[in-house]
Amino acid sequence: MIYLDNSATTKIDPRVIKKMLPYLKEEYGNPTSKHYTLAQNAESAVEVARSNLSTLLNCENDEIIFTSGASESNNFILKGIADYYQDQGNHIITSSVEHKSILKCCNYLEKKGYKITYLPVNKKGQIEIDTLKKAITDQTILISLLWGNNELGSLNPVKKLATVAKENDILFHTDATQILGKIDINAQDIPFDFLSCSAHKIHGPKGVGAAFIKTDDIGLRHELTPLIHGGNQEDGLRAGTLSVHNIVGLGEAARIAFNEMSDYIPKIKRLENLFKEKIKNKISNLYFNGDQTSKIPGIINMTIPIQGVNNKLIITNLEEELAISDGSACSITEPSHVLKAIGLNRNEITSTFRISLSKFNTPEEIEQAIDLLIKTINEFKI
Ligand code: PMP
């Protein structure tokens, strides 16, 4: 089985499993109990993980809040800001190509009386600076925009977008789930106030992620209402006994990403170029969607305009040999809202595929995957 669906999730790095195992066995202490060694060991493991993630983001340790993943972080930040800042305005700006955990949250907030602007994107799936500027009103309390698109791979000009937010004194959140460990994140350089990310996209475990909440120059944290009320874990912002083994896994995955990005990113780029070159040689009218320059390494979104190609049918028939996708794993039943937003018609959407590579893929797998895909397309054209 060749796994080329790394935007959906990634294979866990064996070093991550090794680091996690003791916290599922002998080191089972509760990190907030504190008064005996078992608890202190758990607490220091959590703090090592926090420090590893803050190194990857170039931020302070106390700017990291552990969550169950990026969906929770997105919900926490959007609902938390909408609630906390409701007296200052009721308008939130996002985009039409966000992950469902942002879009559905915004739909929910609309029902509660908030006004949401869903910015349109250009043909490559990116937000234009002027489009953002025009959408800002004196009621805008938050701008939440995806850093890199999970279906297309296109990157948004996040530094410029966040700067527009700052110039207008508006809080800025970015969903960085797909770019973590792929693109440098520098919280000192880019003026975002909030960021969401997840461990399972960087060869860590599922069910753990983080929300970054910026502290200002004098150490004051941006405030927001917790999503989960209860104990005082995570400074009272996210209650519940910490999932120590998962947090340790996230920390180890972040440590590996920080140390090894400069090795595996060029490798992933080489594999991406190999894939694109080889498949284009075999299907000459195939085209790639999204920005092919300003992009997340390893995400390839392509339309195969051959009569009768049905992506779902082909992917299902490839199931035991090759794992690829027709879009996001989180919206399997509906046609992709991202492809619609960049102007693809129904026919084009049903003949579009997403291939997403990781550091564990090899050139041999790329060659075999292309042969398998073409063989299956020829067999299952309708
Ligand atoms: N945002 C983006 C851009 C994603 O790609 C995903 C995962 N597909 C999420 C959020 C949700 O992440 P999680 O699975 O950790 O909830």
Residues whose N, C-alpha, C, O or C-beta is under 5 A from the ligand:
A	BS01	PMP	S7 A8 G69 A70 S71 E72 H99 G148 N150 D175 T177 Q178 S198 G209
